[in-house]
Amino acid sequence: MPQMSLYFDETLAKQVTEHAKRERKPVSRYVADVLRERINDEWSPEFLACLGSLKPGELVRPDQGDFADDAPRATLTF
């Protein structure tokens, strides 16, 4: 497996170490996972294929009714 050297300032190094501890991972695994997530933060082809599949007006919010028609509430007295 290839190796890399990363240089952090002291504050960032402490933060990375703490996050790795919270996730119960070695620092190298934690950093690799964070970078992998960031680099692969793209929309899937399946999602992109859905774009534009709804025509204007096809997705309509149903009537929400009137607030007065909501469930009755108890009256509080002090």
Backbone as JSON Lines, residues from 0, in Angstrom:
{"i":0,"aa":"M","n":[0.85,-1.17,0.0],"ca":[0.0,0.0,0.0],"c":[0.9,1.23,0.0]}
{"i":1,"aa":"P","n":[0.6,2.21,-0.87],"ca":[1.42,3.42,-0.9],"c":[1.33,4.18,0.41]}
{"i":2,"aa":"Q","n":[2.41,4.89,0.73],"ca":[2.43,5.7,1.94],"c":[2.6,7.16,1.57]}
{"i":3,"aa":"M","n":[2.04,8.03,2.41],"ca":[2.16,9.47,2.21],"c":[2.53,10.11,3.54]}
{"i":4,"aa":"S","n":[3.22,11.2,3.46],"ca":[3.5,11.99,4.66],"c":[2.65,13.25,4.59]}
{"i":5,"aa":"L","n":[1.93,13.52,5.67],"ca":[1.11,14.72,5.74],"c":[1.61,15.56,6.9]}
{"i":6,"aa":"Y","n":[1.62,16.86,6.72],"ca":[2.1,17.76,7.75],"c":[0.95,18.67,8.19]}
{"i":7,"aa":"F","n":[0.62,18.64,9.47],"ca":[-0.46,19.43,10.04],"c":[0.1,20.37,11.09]}
{"i":8,"aa":"D","n":[-0.59,21.49,11.29],"ca":[-0.21,22.31,12.44],"c":[-0.7,21.58,13.7]}
{"i":9,"aa":"E","n":[-0.23,22.01,14.84],"ca":[-0.5,21.31,16.09],"c":[-2.0,21.2,16.4]}
{"i":10,"aa":"T","n":[-2.73,22.28,16.15],"ca":[-4.17,22.28,16.44],"c":[-4.9,21.26,15.58]}
{"i":11,"aa":"L","n":[-4.63,21.27,14.29],"ca":[-5.28,20.32,13.39],"c":[-4.9,18.89,13.72]}
{"i":12,"aa":"A","n":[-3.65,18.66,14.06],"ca":[-3.21,17.32,14.43],"c":[-3.98,16.79,15.63]}
{"i":13,"aa":"K","n":[-4.21,17.66,16.63],"ca":[-4.98,17.25,17.8],"c":[-6.42,16.95,17.43]}
{"i":14,"aa":"Q","n":[-7.0,17.78,16.57],"ca":[-8.38,17.56,16.14],"c":[-8.52,16.24,15.39]}
{"i":15,"aa":"V","n":[-7.6,15.98,14.48],"ca":[-7.64,14.74,13.71],"c":[-7.51,13.54,14.64]}
{"i":16,"aa":"T","n":[-6.6,13.62,15.58],"ca":[-6.39,12.53,16.53],"c":[-7.65,12.28,17.36]}
{"i":17,"aa":"E","n":[-8.27,13.35,17.83],"ca":[-9.5,13.21,18.64],"c":[-10.64,12.6,17.83]}
{"i":18,"aa":"H","n":[-10.81,13.05,16.6],"ca":[-11.86,12.49,15.75],"c":[-11.61,11.01,15.48]}
{"i":19,"aa":"A","n":[-10.36,10.66,15.23],"ca":[-10.02,9.26,14.99],"c":[-10.33,8.41,16.23]}
{"i":20,"aa":"K","n":[-10.0,8.93,17.4],"ca":[-10.28,8.2,18.65],"c":[-11.78,7.99,18.83]}
{"i":21,"aa":"R","n":[-12.58,9.05,18.54],"ca":[-14.04,8.93,18.69],"c":[-14.62,7.87,17.76]}
{"i":22,"aa":"E","n":[-14.02,7.74,16.6],"ca":[-14.5,6.73,15.65],"c":[-13.78,5.39,15.81]}
{"i":23,"aa":"R","n":[-12.89,5.34,16.8],"ca":[-12.14,4.12,17.1],"c":[-11.4,3.59,15.87]}
{"i":24,"aa":"K","n":[-10.69,4.51,15.23],"ca":[-9.91,4.16,14.05],"c":[-8.49,4.68,14.23]}
{"i":25,"aa":"P","n":[-7.54,4.02,13.6],"ca":[-6.2,4.6,13.55],"c":[-6.27,5.91,12.76]}
{"i":26,"aa":"V","n":[-5.36,6.83,13.06],"ca":[-5.37,8.13,12.41],"c":[-5.27,7.96,10.88]}
{"i":27,"aa":"S","n":[-4.41,7.08,10.42],"ca":[-4.24,6.91,8.98],"c":[-5.54,6.44,8.32]}
{"i":28,"aa":"R","n":[-6.27,5.53,8.96],"ca":[-7.54,5.05,8.42],"c":[-8.57,6.15,8.43]}
{"i":29,"aa":"Y","n":[-8.61,6.92,9.53],"ca":[-9.57,8.03,9.63],"c":[-9.33,9.05,8.52]}
{"i":30,"aa":"V","n":[-8.08,9.47,8.34],"ca":[-7.76,10.46,7.31],"c":[-8.1,9.91,5.93]}
{"i":31,"aa":"A","n":[-7.77,8.65,5.67],"ca":[-8.09,8.05,4.37],"c":[-9.6,8.03,4.13]}
{"i":32,"aa":"D","n":[-10.38,7.69,5.16],"ca":[-11.84,7.66,5.01],"c":[-12.4,9.04,4.74]}
{"i":33,"aa":"V","n":[-11.9,10.05,5.46],"ca":[-12.37,11.43,5.25],"c":[-12.04,11.88,3.84]}
{"i":34,"aa":"L","n":[-10.83,11.62,3.39],"ca":[-10.43,12.03,2.04],"c":[-11.23,11.27,0.98]}
{"i":35,"aa":"R","n":[-11.43,9.99,1.19],"ca":[-12.21,9.18,0.24],"c":[-13.63,9.73,0.11]}
{"i":36,"aa":"E","n":[-14.23,10.06,1.25],"ca":[-15.59,10.59,1.25],"c":[-15.63,11.93,0.51]}
{"i":37,"aa":"R","n":[-14.65,12.76,0.76],"ca":[-14.61,14.08,0.13],"c":[-14.37,13.98,-1.39]}
{"i":38,"aa":"I","n":[-13.45,13.12,-1.77],"ca":[-13.1,12.98,-3.18],"c":[-14.25,12.34,-3.97]}
{"i":39,"aa":"N","n":[-14.94,11.39,-3.34],"ca":[-16.02,10.68,-4.03],"c":[-17.38,11.3,-3.79]}
{"i":40,"aa":"D","n":[-17.41,12.55,-3.39],"ca":[-18.66,13.24,-3.1],"c":[-19.29,13.73,-4.4]}
{"i":41,"aa":"E","n":[-19.81,12.78,-5.18],"ca":[-20.43,13.09,-6.46],"c":[-21.78,12.41,-6.53]}
{"i":42,"aa":"W","n":[-22.64,12.93,-7.39],"ca":[-23.94,12.31,-7.61],"c":[-23.76,11.03,-8.41]}
{"i":43,"aa":"S","n":[-24.52,10.0,-8.04],"ca":[-24.42,8.73,-8.75],"c":[-25.05,8.85,-10.14]}
{"i":44,"aa":"P","n":[-24.61,8.04,-11.09],"ca":[-25.22,8.07,-12.43],"c":[-26.72,7.78,-12.39]}
{"i":45,"aa":"E","n":[-27.14,6.92,-11.45],"ca":[-28.56,6.6,-11.32],"c":[-29.36,7.84,-10.92]}
{"i":46,"aa":"F","n":[-28.8,8.62,-10.0],"ca":[-29.48,9.85,-9.58],"c":[-29.54,10.84,-10.74]}
{"i":47,"aa":"L","n":[-28.42,11.03,-11.42],"ca":[-28.37,11.98,-12.51],"c":[-29.33,11.6,-13.63]}
{"i":48,"aa":"A","n":[-29.56,10.3,-13.83],"ca":[-30.49,9.86,-14.87],"c":[-31.92,10.28,-14.56]}
{"i":49,"aa":"C","n":[-32.23,10.51,-13.29],"ca":[-33.59,10.92,-12.89],"c":[-33.84,12.4,-13.1]}
{"i":50,"aa":"L","n":[-32.79,13.19,-13.23],"ca":[-32.97,14.63,-13.37],"c":[-33.79,14.94,-14.61]}
{"i":51,"aa":"G","n":[-34.76,15.8,-14.45],"ca":[-35.6,16.2,-15.56],"c":[-36.72,15.23,-15.86]}
{"i":52,"aa":"S","n":[-36.88,14.19,-15.04],"ca":[-37.92,13.19,-15.33],"c":[-39.31,13.69,-14.96]}
{"i":53,"aa":"L","n":[-39.4,14.7,-14.09],"ca":[-40.7,15.3,-13.75],"c":[-40.92,16.53,-14.61]}
{"i":54,"aa":"K","n":[-42.11,16.63,-15.13],"ca":[-42.47,17.81,-15.91],"c":[-43.08,18.85,-14.96]}
{"i":55,"aa":"P","n":[-42.99,20.13,-15.3],"ca":[-43.57,21.16,-14.44],"c":[-45.04,20.86,-14.14]}
{"i":56,"aa":"G","n":[-45.39,20.96,-12.87],"ca":[-46.76,20.73,-12.45],"c":[-47.07,19.29,-12.05]}
{"i":57,"aa":"E","n":[-46.17,18.35,-12.29],"ca":[-46.42,16.95,-11.92],"c":[-46.29,16.71,-10.43]}
{"i":58,"aa":"L","n":[-45.47,17.48,-9.79],"ca":[-45.27,17.32,-8.36],"c":[-46.0,18.46,-7.66]}
{"i":59,"aa":"V","n":[-47.16,18.14,-7.09],"ca":[-48.0,19.16,-6.49],"c":[-48.2,18.84,-5.02]}
{"i":60,"aa":"R","n":[-48.03,19.84,-4.18],"ca":[-48.25,19.66,-2.74],"c":[-49.74,19.57,-2.47]}
{"i":61,"aa":"P","n":[-50.19,18.55,-1.74],"ca":[-51.61,18.43,-1.44],"c":[-52.08,19.55,-0.53]}
{"i":62,"aa":"D","n":[-53.38,19.81,-0.54],"ca":[-53.96,20.83,0.31],"c":[-53.65,20.5,1.76]}
{"i":63,"aa":"Q","n":[-53.19,21.49,2.51],"ca":[-52.8,21.28,3.9],"c":[-53.95,21.5,4.87]}
{"i":64,"aa":"G","n":[-55.08,21.93,4.36],"ca":[-56.22,22.16,5.24],"c":[-56.03,23.42,6.05]}
{"i":65,"aa":"D","n":[-56.98,23.69,6.89],"ca":[-56.96,24.89,7.71],"c":[-56.48,24.53,9.11]}
{"i":66,"aa":"F","n":[-55.79,25.45,9.76],"ca":[-55.28,25.19,11.1],"c":[-56.43,24.85,12.06]}
{"i":67,"aa":"A","n":[-57.58,25.47,11.86],"ca":[-58.73,25.23,12.74],"c":[-59.22,23.79,12.63]}
{"i":68,"aa":"D","n":[-58.92,23.12,11.52],"ca":[-59.35,21.74,11.33],"c":[-58.4,20.74,11.98]}
{"i":69,"aa":"D","n":[-57.35,21.23,12.57],"ca":[-56.35,20.37,13.2],"c":[-56.97,19.69,14.43]}
{"i":70,"aa":"A","n":[-56.25,18.77,15.02],"ca":[-56.73,18.04,16.19],"c":[-57.04,19.02,17.32]}
{"i":71,"aa":"P","n":[-58.11,18.77,18.07],"ca":[-58.45,19.67,19.18],"c":[-57.35,19.66,20.24]}
{"i":72,"aa":"R","n":[-57.15,20.8,20.85],"ca":[-56.13,20.94,21.89],"c":[-56.79,21.15,23.25]}
{"i":73,"aa":"A","n":[-56.13,20.67,24.26],"ca":[-56.64,20.91,25.62],"c":[-56.42,22.36,26.0]}
{"i":74,"aa":"T","n":[-57.33,22.9,26.77],"ca":[-57.2,24.27,27.23],"c":[-56.46,24.26,28.57]}
{"i":75,"aa":"L","n":[-55.43,25.04,28.66],"ca":[-54.65,25.11,29.88],"c":[-55.18,26.23,30.76]}
{"i":76,"aa":"T","n":[-55.39,25.93,32.02],"ca":[-55.82,26.97,32.95],"c":[-54.81,27.05,34.09]}
{"i":77,"aa":"F","n":[-54.59,28.24,34.55],"ca":[-53.61,28.44,35.63],"c":[-54.28,28.98,36.86]}
